[in-house]
């Protein structure tokens, strides 16, 4: 859990920096990539990225707890299931309204 959570945090953080760079340079002349969405779209994208980073951080915390104490922490598990539920709910709403 520590390795997978750490990978999620590092990968999504790097992806956030790349996408942020694309969005900030999309209005410049000669830009090879452009972001054509509005502020709401950018907020939604970064919100999803933040949610995945939160899932990664909770995985790291849960894995570290399990390594230290030899058993899972129930509170961290509840947070993980809650984050996963929110992630799935957002996906269903996007699919339904999109």
HUMO-V933875 format. One record per helix or strand of 3 or more residues. SS is the DSSP state (hx for helix, st for strand). FROM is the first residue (numbers start at 1). TO is the last residue. If there is no record, write none. Layout:
SS	FROM	TO
SS	FROM	TO
This chain:
hx	2	25
hx	39	69
hx	74	97
